[in-house]
Amino acid sequence: MIPNGYLMFEDENFIESSVAKLNALRKSGQFCDVRLQVCGHEMLAHRAVLACCSPYLFEIFNSDSDPHRVSHVKFDDLNPEAVEVLLNYAYTAQLKADKELVKDVYSAAKKLKMDRVKQVCGDYLLSRMDVTSCISYRNFASCMGDSRLLNKVDAYIQEHLLQISEEEEFLKLPRLKLEVMLEDNVCLPSNGKLYTKVINWVQRSIWENGDSLEELMEEVQTLYYSADHKLLDGNLLDGQAEVFGSDDDHIQFVQKKPPRENGHKPISSSSTGCLPSPNAPVQSPKHEWKIIASEKTSNNTYLCLAVLDGVFCVIFLHGRNSPQSSPTSTPKLTKSLSFEMQPDELIEKPMSPMHYARSGLGTAEMNGKLIAAGGYNREECLRTVECYDPHTDHWSFLAPMRTPRARFQMAVLMGQLYVVGGSNGHSDDLSCGEMYDPNIDDWIPVPELRTNRCNAGRHQSAVCELGGYLYIIGGAESWNCLNTVERYNPENNTWTLIAPMNVARRGAGVAVLDGKLFVGGGFDGSHAISCVEMYDPTRNEWKMMGNMTSARSNAGIAAVGNTIYAVGGFDGNEFLNTVEVYNLESNEWSPYTKIFQF
């Protein structure tokens, strides 16, 4: 056609033909200007093509001082066949790999930051997963740090746990065997509460008593479930607790080891490491504590798959009543040991991380606890909600929100938690809201906003209230980070510019403590930052404070009591589930919490 005198022609075969010719040029080495050396194998390609599909290689090529020279990139940890698959994909948009090669293709795509290929490979692995392969798939997903894949594998494991427990891979896992003594008329709690108590007991054994996880797994551990619902070490009983055999769970219980000596073994970093068994699976990051799946297999017998301090393992738990024939053998807790012990010393341990890495999350203080809701990671938008108790250093789950959301507003009003707006990962803006009622542990929809809102304020600004004023802090304008701060006075309906921050930033967190604003982290236009500054409204000035231990962009920052907590965020490379606290007196941030050691 020639509309308005212009010649217009579209060749439908041109792109397909050009792509095929480009790939042929690559394979023949013509016009190639980059050499990839992969475990001794050399592959030629064109920088422009690779830079278009791999952000990792784009960064490398972009940093070359001489763009005309032949680049040389070396990989010692990738499978050459997998890299060849990715090269063909880069030139043809077709991904073809043998089923045995898919994991290696995924690993190479992760290295090269080819997220779409990662997702396709992950979906393929999920489609082939069965009870025989799911444990190895979980080890792979954990090693790759793929939370989307990991969550789907974990959901499958929960649904098929009993069938999986009969597989060979399950039998190779490290295992923790627990015998729990029960008083008359005392029953073990439901699965969720029970394993929370089990994890707490293992943590105390490692952090307070100086045990290692390997030592705990060497033999059956005798525990005692008291009438006040505490799970305690059997060594705190009067005399030696008996250990009994079990006929219904096929676990052979052995004699309990002697009580620990009065001294305390030093806590070393090696106590949280991997088991030395040659069949030990790929380990999760240290300090990760998580229940994957659990089942009650018979009366007072439980089976569980869990991550204990980064070790993927099995927990067998058998509860039984104290013997009736011998009253003297009934375990009784020595009161002076359980209730009147005085702490020997105050020690530090890493703060328990959230179960999920989160960025763009909502944080708030409610009933003396820290709430972390929603957010996103590299794979998906979240609707899970976690609650942190500063007194026990423990994260627990609340009911999940009805809608996945990130970059939303959250606030507590009259003892109830409200969330509004945000993004669900597919739509930029949401208008829906919901309210969490702690009395029923459920979320209830509230009337929608009149306007869809995401990043309420200006773009990625921090928003808070102080002294009856609304503050809008930082943010971005046309992606240029701002250091400006505005204050809204509702009495006369006016906005006023106040003193600017020392550092321009967007995606920062903000908390109010002692009548002052604390703004931390964010993105300065080139990278995630860790710096923190404080605004004193009486002086209208900003002051630089101690830096956080991690750079955090789009993190949650909130004050609980007299302490400021920073949780989650993105450090420029990874989405975070870590926590740190700010000490106002020392002007320092720390990822550790203090506990009493007995």
C-alpha positions as CSV (number, residue, x, y, z in Angstrom):
1,M,0.0,0.0,0.0
2,I,1.1,3.6,-0.6
3,P,-1.0,5.8,1.7
4,N,-0.4,9.5,1.5
5,G,2.3,8.9,-1.0
6,Y,4.6,6.9,1.4
7,L,5.8,3.4,0.6
8,M,5.1,1.0,3.4
9,F,6.1,-2.7,3.3
10,E,6.3,-5.3,6.0
11,D,8.4,-8.4,5.4
12,E,7.0,-11.2,7.7
13,N,9.9,-13.5,6.9
14,F,12.7,-10.9,7.5
15,I,13.0,-11.3,11.3
16,E,13.0,-15.1,11.2
17,S,15.6,-15.1,8.4
18,S,17.8,-12.5,10.1
19,V,17.7,-14.4,13.4
20,A,18.7,-17.6,11.6
21,K,21.6,-15.9,9.8
22,L,22.8,-14.3,13.0
23,N,23.0,-17.6,14.8
24,A,24.8,-19.1,11.8
25,L,27.3,-16.3,11.9
26,R,27.8,-17.0,15.7
27,K,28.4,-20.7,15.1
28,S,30.9,-20.0,12.3
29,G,32.7,-17.3,14.4
30,Q,32.0,-14.5,11.9
31,F,31.9,-10.9,13.2
32,C,32.1,-12.2,16.8
33,D,33.4,-9.8,19.3
34,V,33.1,-11.7,22.6
35,R,34.7,-15.0,23.8
36,L,32.9,-17.0,26.5
37,Q,35.2,-19.4,28.3
38,V,33.0,-22.0,30.1
39,C,35.0,-24.6,32.1
40,G,37.6,-24.9,29.3
41,H,35.2,-24.6,26.4
42,E,35.4,-21.5,24.3
43,M,32.2,-20.0,22.7
44,L,32.1,-17.1,20.3
45,A,29.2,-14.6,20.1
46,H,28.2,-11.0,19.4
47,R,28.2,-8.6,22.4
48,A,25.2,-6.7,21.2
49,V,23.0,-9.8,21.0
50,L,24.1,-11.1,24.4
51,A,23.8,-7.7,26.1
52,C,20.1,-7.5,24.9
53,C,19.2,-10.8,26.7
54,S,21.5,-10.9,29.7
55,P,21.6,-7.9,32.2
56,Y,24.7,-9.6,33.7
57,L,26.7,-9.5,30.5
58,F,25.3,-6.0,29.7
59,E,26.9,-4.7,32.9
60,I,30.2,-6.4,32.0
61,F,30.3,-5.1,28.4
62,N,29.2,-1.6,29.5
63,S,32.1,-1.4,31.9
64,D,34.7,-2.0,29.1
65,S,36.9,1.0,28.6
66,D,37.4,0.1,24.9
67,P,34.0,-1.0,23.4
68,H,35.7,-2.1,20.2
69,R,38.0,-4.7,21.7
70,V,37.1,-8.4,21.8
71,S,35.7,-9.1,25.3
72,H,36.7,-12.2,27.2
73,V,34.3,-13.5,29.9
74,K,35.2,-16.6,31.9
75,F,32.8,-18.9,33.8
76,D,34.2,-21.7,35.9
77,D,30.9,-22.8,37.5
78,L,28.5,-23.3,34.6
79,N,27.8,-26.3,32.3
80,P,29.0,-25.5,28.8
81,E,26.0,-27.4,27.3
82,A,23.6,-25.2,29.4
83,V,25.4,-22.0,28.2
84,E,25.0,-23.2,24.6
85,V,21.3,-23.6,25.2
86,L,21.1,-20.0,26.4
87,L,23.1,-18.8,23.4
88,N,20.7,-20.4,21.0
89,Y,17.8,-18.8,23.0
90,A,19.5,-15.4,22.8
91,Y,19.6,-15.7,19.0
92,T,16.4,-17.5,18.2
93,A,14.1,-17.0,21.2
94,Q,13.7,-20.8,21.3
95,L,14.6,-22.6,24.5
96,K,15.4,-26.3,23.8
97,A,17.1,-28.4,26.5
98,D,17.1,-32.1,27.4
99,K,15.2,-32.8,30.7
100,E,18.5,-33.8,32.4
101,L,20.0,-30.4,31.5
102,V,17.1,-28.1,32.8
103,K,18.6,-27.6,36.2
104,D,22.0,-26.6,34.7
105,V,20.2,-24.2,32.3
106,Y,18.4,-22.7,35.3
107,S,21.7,-22.2,37.1
108,A,23.3,-20.6,34.1
109,A,20.2,-18.3,33.6
110,K,20.4,-17.3,37.2
111,K,24.1,-16.3,36.8
112,L,23.3,-14.3,33.6
113,K,20.2,-12.8,35.2
114,M,17.9,-14.1,32.5
115,D,14.8,-14.2,34.7
116,R,12.3,-15.3,32.1
117,V,14.4,-18.4,31.4
118,K,14.6,-19.1,35.1
119,Q,10.8,-19.0,35.4
120,V,10.3,-21.3,32.4
121,C,12.8,-23.8,33.7
122,G,11.3,-23.6,37.2
123,D,7.8,-24.2,35.8
124,Y,9.1,-27.2,33.8
125,L,10.7,-28.7,36.9
126,L,7.4,-28.2,38.8
127,S,5.5,-30.0,36.0
128,R,7.7,-33.1,36.4
129,M,7.8,-33.1,40.2
130,D,6.6,-36.2,42.0
131,V,7.0,-37.8,45.5
132,T,10.3,-39.3,44.4
133,S,11.9,-36.1,43.2
134,C,10.4,-33.4,45.3
135,I,13.1,-33.4,48.0
136,S,15.9,-33.0,45.5
137,Y,13.8,-30.2,43.8
138,R,13.5,-28.5,47.1
139,N,17.2,-28.7,47.7
140,F,17.8,-27.2,44.3
141,A,15.2,-24.4,44.8
142,S,16.8,-23.5,48.2
143,C,20.3,-23.5,46.7
144,M,19.1,-21.2,44.0
145,G,17.3,-18.9,46.4
146,D,14.1,-19.1,44.3
147,S,11.3,-18.3,46.8
148,R,8.6,-18.8,44.2
149,L,9.8,-22.2,43.3
150,L,10.4,-23.1,46.9
151,N,6.9,-22.1,48.0
152,K,5.3,-24.3,45.3
153,V,7.5,-27.3,46.2
154,D,6.7,-26.8,49.9
155,A,3.0,-26.8,49.1
156,Y,3.4,-30.1,47.3
157,I,5.4,-31.6,50.1
158,Q,2.7,-30.6,52.6
159,E,0.0,-32.3,50.5
160,H,2.0,-35.5,50.0
161,L,4.1,-35.8,53.1
162,L,3.1,-39.3,54.1
163,Q,3.8,-40.7,50.6
164,I,7.1,-38.8,50.5
165,S,8.1,-40.3,53.9
166,E,8.3,-43.7,52.2
167,E,10.8,-42.6,49.6
168,E,14.6,-43.2,49.6
169,E,15.5,-39.5,49.6
170,F,13.4,-38.9,52.7
171,L,15.3,-41.7,54.5
172,K,18.6,-40.1,53.8
173,L,17.6,-36.8,55.5
174,P,19.1,-35.9,58.9
175,R,16.6,-36.5,61.6
176,L,15.7,-35.2,65.1
177,K,13.9,-37.7,67.3
178,L,11.9,-36.4,70.3
179,E,10.2,-38.3,73.1
180,V,7.8,-36.0,75.0
181,M,6.6,-37.0,78.4
182,L,3.1,-35.9,79.3
183,E,1.4,-35.5,82.7
184,D,-2.1,-36.9,83.2
185,N,-4.8,-34.9,81.5
186,V,-2.2,-32.9,79.5
187,C,-2.3,-33.1,75.8
188,L,0.0,-31.9,73.1
189,P,-1.2,-28.8,71.3
190,S,-2.2,-28.6,67.6
191,N,0.5,-29.1,64.9
192,G,1.2,-25.4,64.4
193,K,1.7,-24.6,68.1
194,L,3.5,-27.8,68.8
195,Y,6.2,-27.2,66.2
196,T,6.6,-23.6,67.2
197,K,7.5,-25.0,70.7
198,V,9.8,-27.6,69.2
199,I,11.7,-24.9,67.2
200,N,12.0,-22.7,70.3
201,W,13.4,-25.7,72.2
202,V,16.0,-26.4,69.6
203,Q,17.0,-22.7,69.4
204,R,17.4,-22.7,73.2
205,S,19.5,-25.8,73.1
206,I,21.8,-24.3,70.5
207,W,22.0,-20.7,71.7
208,E,21.6,-21.0,75.4
209,N,23.0,-24.5,76.3
210,G,25.7,-24.6,73.7
211,D,24.6,-27.8,72.0
212,S,25.1,-28.2,68.2
213,L,22.3,-29.5,66.0
214,E,24.5,-32.5,65.1
215,E,24.7,-33.4,68.8
216,L,20.9,-33.1,69.2
217,M,20.4,-35.5,66.3
218,E,22.8,-38.2,67.6
219,E,20.2,-39.7,69.9
220,V,16.6,-39.4,71.1
221,Q,16.0,-36.3,73.1
222,T,13.7,-36.7,76.1
223,L,11.5,-33.6,76.6
224,Y,8.8,-32.8,79.1
225,Y,5.5,-31.0,78.2
226,S,4.4,-29.2,81.4
227,A,1.0,-28.3,82.6
228,D,1.7,-24.6,81.8
229,H,2.3,-25.5,78.2
230,K,6.1,-25.3,78.1
231,L,8.3,-27.8,76.2
232,L,11.3,-28.4,78.5
233,D,14.5,-30.4,78.4
234,G,14.1,-33.7,80.2
235,N,17.4,-33.0,82.1
236,L,15.5,-30.5,84.2
237,L,13.4,-33.4,85.8
238,D,13.9,-34.8,89.2
239,G,16.2,-37.8,88.6
240,Q,16.7,-39.5,85.3
241,A,13.7,-39.6,83.0
242,E,13.0,-43.0,81.5
243,V,13.1,-43.5,77.7
244,F,10.6,-45.8,76.1
245,G,10.4,-47.8,72.9
246,S,7.7,-47.0,70.4
247,D,5.7,-49.6,68.5
248,D,3.6,-47.4,66.3
249,D,6.2,-45.2,64.6
250,H,9.0,-47.7,64.0
251,I,11.5,-45.5,65.9
252,Q,14.0,-47.3,68.1
253,F,14.6,-45.1,71.2
254,V,18.0,-45.4,72.9
255,Q,19.2,-44.5,76.4
256,K,19.2,-40.7,77.1
257,K,22.6,-39.2,77.4
258,P,23.8,-38.1,80.9
259,P,22.8,-34.6,82.1
260,R,25.1,-31.8,81.0
261,E,27.7,-30.6,83.3
262,N,27.1,-27.3,85.1
263,G,29.5,-25.4,82.9
264,H,28.4,-24.1,79.5
265,K,30.0,-25.0,76.2
266,P,31.0,-22.0,74.2
267,I,28.7,-21.2,71.3
268,S,30.6,-21.3,68.1
269,S,29.6,-20.6,64.5
270,S,30.3,-24.2,63.5
271,S,27.4,-25.3,65.7
272,T,25.0,-24.1,63.1
273,G,26.7,-25.7,60.1
274,C,25.7,-28.6,57.9
275,L,25.8,-32.2,59.0
276,P,29.0,-34.0,57.8
277,S,27.1,-36.9,56.3
278,P,28.0,-37.5,52.6
279,N,24.3,-37.7,51.9
280,A,23.5,-34.4,53.5
281,P,21.3,-32.2,51.2
282,V,22.0,-28.8,50.0
283,Q,21.6,-26.4,53.0
284,S,19.5,-23.3,53.3
285,P,21.0,-20.1,54.6
286,K,22.1,-20.3,58.2
287,H,19.6,-19.0,60.8
288,E,16.6,-20.1,58.7
289,W,14.0,-21.8,60.9
290,K,10.9,-23.0,59.1
291,I,8.3,-25.7,59.3
292,I,7.8,-27.1,55.8
293,A,5.1,-29.8,56.4
294,S,3.7,-31.8,59.3
295,E,1.3,-34.7,59.8
296,K,-0.1,-36.4,62.9
297,T,0.6,-40.1,61.9
298,S,-1.1,-41.7,64.9
299,N,-2.2,-40.9,68.4
300,N,0.5,-38.6,69.9
301,T,2.9,-39.4,67.1
302,Y,3.9,-36.6,64.7
303,L,6.0,-36.4,61.5
304,C,7.5,-33.1,60.2
305,L,9.8,-31.8,57.6
306,A,11.6,-28.6,58.7
307,V,14.5,-26.3,58.2
308,L,16.4,-26.0,61.5
309,D,19.1,-23.3,61.5
310,G,19.5,-23.9,57.7
311,V,19.5,-27.7,57.8
312,F,16.7,-29.4,55.9
313,C,15.7,-32.4,58.1
314,V,13.0,-34.6,59.5
315,I,11.5,-34.3,63.0
316,F,9.9,-37.4,64.6
317,L,7.9,-36.6,67.7
318,H,6.3,-39.1,70.0
319,G,4.3,-38.1,73.1
320,R,3.4,-40.5,75.8
321,N,1.9,-40.3,79.3
322,S,4.1,-40.9,82.4
323,P,4.0,-44.6,83.6
324,Q,1.2,-45.2,86.0
325,S,2.7,-48.3,87.7
326,S,5.6,-46.4,89.3
327,P,4.6,-43.0,90.7
328,T,8.2,-42.2,91.6
329,S,9.2,-42.3,87.9
330,T,6.6,-39.7,86.9
331,P,8.6,-36.7,85.8
332,K,8.2,-33.7,88.0
333,L,9.8,-30.4,87.3
334,T,12.0,-29.0,90.0
335,K,10.5,-25.6,90.8
336,S,13.7,-24.0,91.6
337,L,15.1,-25.0,88.2
338,S,12.2,-23.8,86.1
339,F,11.0,-20.7,87.9
340,E,13.7,-19.4,90.2
341,M,16.8,-19.6,88.1
342,Q,18.8,-16.5,87.9
343,P,20.7,-15.6,84.6
344,D,24.4,-16.1,84.6
345,E,25.2,-13.7,81.8
346,L,23.7,-11.7,79.0
347,I,24.7,-13.0,75.5
348,E,24.0,-11.9,72.0
349,K,22.5,-14.0,69.2
350,P,21.4,-13.1,65.7
351,M,17.8,-11.9,65.5
352,S,15.4,-14.4,64.0
353,P,14.7,-13.6,60.4
354,M,11.2,-13.4,58.8
355,H,10.0,-16.5,57.1
356,Y,9.7,-14.6,53.8
357,A,12.1,-12.1,52.2
358,R,10.1,-8.9,51.6
359,S,10.5,-5.6,49.9
360,G,7.9,-2.9,49.7
361,L,6.2,-4.4,52.7
362,G,4.0,-2.7,55.3
363,T,5.1,-2.5,58.9
364,A,3.3,-1.3,62.0
365,E,3.3,-1.7,65.8
366,M,0.3,-3.5,67.3
367,N,0.0,-4.6,70.9
368,G,3.7,-4.3,71.6
369,K,4.6,-6.5,68.5
370,L,5.9,-5.7,65.1
371,I,3.7,-6.6,62.1
372,A,5.2,-7.2,58.7
373,A,2.7,-7.7,55.8
374,G,2.8,-8.3,52.1
375,G,5.6,-6.9,50.0
376,Y,7.3,-8.6,47.1
377,N,10.4,-10.5,46.2
378,R,11.9,-11.3,42.9
379,E,9.3,-13.8,42.0
380,E,5.9,-12.7,43.3
381,C,3.8,-10.3,45.4
382,L,3.0,-11.7,48.9
383,R,-0.2,-11.7,51.0
384,T,1.4,-13.4,54.1
385,V,1.6,-11.5,57.4
386,E,4.1,-12.1,60.1
387,C,4.2,-11.0,63.7
388,Y,7.4,-10.5,65.7
389,D,7.5,-10.7,69.5
390,P,10.6,-8.7,70.7
391,H,10.4,-10.5,74.1
392,T,10.8,-14.0,72.6
393,D,12.6,-13.1,69.4
394,H,10.1,-15.2,67.5
395,W,8.1,-14.6,64.2
396,S,4.7,-16.2,63.9
397,F,2.1,-16.0,61.1
398,L,-1.2,-14.1,61.3
399,A,-4.0,-14.8,58.8
400,P,-2.9,-13.8,55.3
401,M,-4.4,-10.8,53.6
402,R,-7.1,-11.5,51.0
403,T,-5.2,-9.7,48.3
404,P,-1.4,-9.8,47.6
405,R,0.0,-6.3,47.8
406,A,3.2,-4.3,48.0
407,R,4.0,-0.6,48.3
408,F,0.8,0.0,50.2
409,Q,-0.2,2.0,53.3
410,M,-0.8,0.3,56.6
411,A,-1.9,1.7,60.0
412,V,-3.3,0.6,63.3
413,L,-6.6,2.3,64.4
414,M,-8.5,1.4,67.6
415,G,-6.6,-1.9,67.9
416,Q,-7.3,-3.1,64.4
417,L,-4.9,-3.2,61.4
418,Y,-5.8,-1.5,58.1
419,V,-4.2,-1.8,54.7
420,V,-5.1,0.1,51.6
421,G,-4.0,0.4,48.0
422,G,-0.7,-0.8,46.7
423,S,0.2,-3.1,43.8
424,N,-0.6,-6.8,43.5
425,G,2.2,-7.5,41.1
426,H,-0.1,-7.5,38.0
427,S,-2.0,-4.2,38.4
428,D,0.0,-1.0,39.1
429,D,-2.6,0.4,41.4
430,L,-5.2,-1.1,43.8
431,S,-8.2,0.6,45.3
432,C,-9.2,-2.2,47.7
433,G,-8.5,-2.2,51.4
434,E,-9.0,-4.6,54.3
435,M,-9.0,-4.7,58.1
436,Y,-7.3,-7.3,60.3
437,D,-9.3,-8.1,63.5
438,P,-6.9,-9.8,66.0
439,N,-9.9,-11.2,68.0
440,I,-10.8,-13.5,65.1
441,D,-7.4,-13.6,63.3
442,D,-9.0,-12.7,60.0
443,W,-9.1,-9.9,57.4
444,I,-12.4,-8.2,56.5
445,P,-12.8,-6.1,53.3
446,V,-13.4,-2.3,53.8
447,P,-14.9,0.2,51.3
448,E,-12.7,0.8,48.4
449,L,-10.8,4.0,47.8
450,R,-12.2,6.4,45.2
451,T,-8.9,6.4,43.4
452,N,-6.4,3.5,42.8
453,R,-3.2,4.2,44.8
454,C,0.3,2.7,44.8
455,N,3.3,4.4,46.5
456,A,0.9,6.9,48.2
457,G,2.5,10.3,48.8
458,R,4.6,11.2,45.8
459,H,6.6,8.5,44.0
460,Q,8.2,6.2,46.6
461,S,8.2,8.9,49.3
462,A,8.1,8.1,53.0
463,V,4.9,9.2,54.7
464,C,4.2,9.6,58.4
465,E,2.4,11.7,61.0
466,L,4.0,13.6,63.8
467,G,2.6,16.3,66.1
468,G,-0.6,16.6,64.1
469,Y,1.2,17.2,60.8
470,L,1.6,14.9,57.8
471,Y,5.1,14.6,56.4
472,I,6.1,13.6,52.9
473,I,9.8,12.7,52.8
474,G,12.0,12.3,49.7
475,G,10.7,10.3,46.8
476,A,11.3,10.8,43.1
477,E,10.3,13.1,40.3
478,S,10.9,11.7,36.8
479,W,13.0,9.1,38.7
480,N,15.3,11.8,40.0
481,C,15.6,11.2,43.8
482,L,14.6,14.0,46.0
483,N,15.9,15.3,49.4
484,T,13.0,17.7,49.8
485,V,10.5,17.3,52.7
486,E,7.0,18.8,52.9
487,R,4.6,19.1,55.8
488,Y,0.8,19.3,55.6
489,N,-1.2,21.3,58.2
490,P,-4.8,20.0,58.2
491,E,-6.0,23.0,60.2
492,N,-5.4,25.5,57.4
493,N,-5.1,23.0,54.5
494,T,-1.6,24.1,53.5
495,W,1.7,22.4,52.5
496,T,5.0,23.9,53.7
497,L,8.5,23.0,52.6
498,I,10.8,22.3,55.6
499,A,14.5,21.7,55.9
500,P,15.7,19.1,53.3
501,M,17.4,15.9,54.1
502,N,21.2,15.5,53.8
503,V,20.7,12.6,51.3
504,A,18.3,12.4,48.4
505,R,16.4,9.1,48.5
506,R,13.3,7.3,47.4
507,G,11.9,4.1,48.9
508,A,13.1,5.0,52.4
509,G,11.5,3.8,55.6
510,V,10.4,6.2,58.4
511,A,9.6,5.8,62.1
512,V,8.6,8.2,64.8
513,L,10.4,7.9,68.2
514,D,10.7,10.4,71.1
515,G,9.1,13.2,69.0
516,K,11.5,12.9,66.1
517,L,11.5,11.4,62.6
518,F,14.0,8.7,61.7
519,V,14.4,8.0,58.0
520,G,16.6,5.1,56.9
521,G,17.7,3.4,53.8
522,G,16.2,3.8,50.4
523,F,17.7,4.3,46.9
524,D,19.8,7.3,46.0
525,G,19.5,7.0,42.2
526,S,22.4,4.6,41.8
527,H,22.3,2.0,44.6
528,A,20.6,1.0,47.8
529,I,21.8,2.8,50.8
530,S,22.1,2.2,54.6
531,C,22.4,5.7,55.9
532,V,19.9,7.1,58.5
533,E,19.1,10.6,59.5
534,M,16.9,12.2,62.1
535,Y,14.6,15.2,61.9
536,D,14.0,17.4,65.0
537,P,10.9,19.5,64.4
538,T,11.8,21.9,67.2
539,R,14.9,22.9,65.4
540,N,13.8,22.2,61.8
541,E,17.0,20.4,61.1
542,W,18.2,16.9,59.9
543,K,21.1,15.1,61.6
544,M,23.0,12.0,60.2
545,M,22.8,9.0,62.6
546,G,24.5,5.6,62.7
547,N,24.2,3.6,59.5
548,M,22.2,0.3,59.3
549,T,24.3,-2.8,59.0
550,S,22.7,-3.6,55.6
551,A,21.7,-1.4,52.7
552,R,17.9,-1.5,52.5
553,S,15.7,-0.1,49.8
554,N,11.9,-0.3,50.3
555,A,12.4,-1.8,53.7
556,G,9.9,-1.6,56.6
557,I,11.0,0.6,59.5
558,A,8.8,0.9,62.6
559,A,9.1,1.8,66.3
560,V,8.0,-0.8,68.9
561,G,8.2,0.6,72.4
562,N,11.5,2.5,72.6
563,T,13.2,0.6,69.8
564,I,13.3,1.1,66.1
565,Y,13.3,-2.0,63.9
566,A,14.3,-2.3,60.2
567,V,13.0,-5.4,58.4
568,G,13.3,-6.7,54.9
569,G,14.0,-4.6,51.8
570,F,16.3,-5.0,48.9
571,D,20.1,-4.5,49.3
572,G,20.9,-4.2,45.6
573,N,21.4,-7.9,45.0
574,E,19.1,-9.8,47.3
575,F,15.6,-9.4,48.8
576,L,16.0,-9.6,52.5
577,N,14.3,-11.3,55.4
578,T,16.7,-10.0,58.0
579,V,16.0,-7.7,61.0
580,E,18.1,-5.2,62.8
581,V,17.4,-2.8,65.7
582,Y,18.5,0.8,66.5
583,N,19.9,1.7,70.0
584,L,19.1,5.4,70.6
585,E,21.7,5.7,73.4
586,S,24.6,4.2,71.5
587,N,23.4,5.5,68.1
588,E,24.1,2.1,66.6
589,W,22.2,-0.5,64.6
590,S,22.7,-4.2,65.3
591,P,21.4,-7.5,63.8
592,Y,21.7,-9.1,67.3
593,T,19.4,-9.4,70.2
594,K,20.4,-10.0,73.8
595,I,19.1,-13.0,75.8
596,F,19.9,-14.4,79.3
597,Q,22.0,-17.5,79.4
598,F,21.4,-19.7,82.5
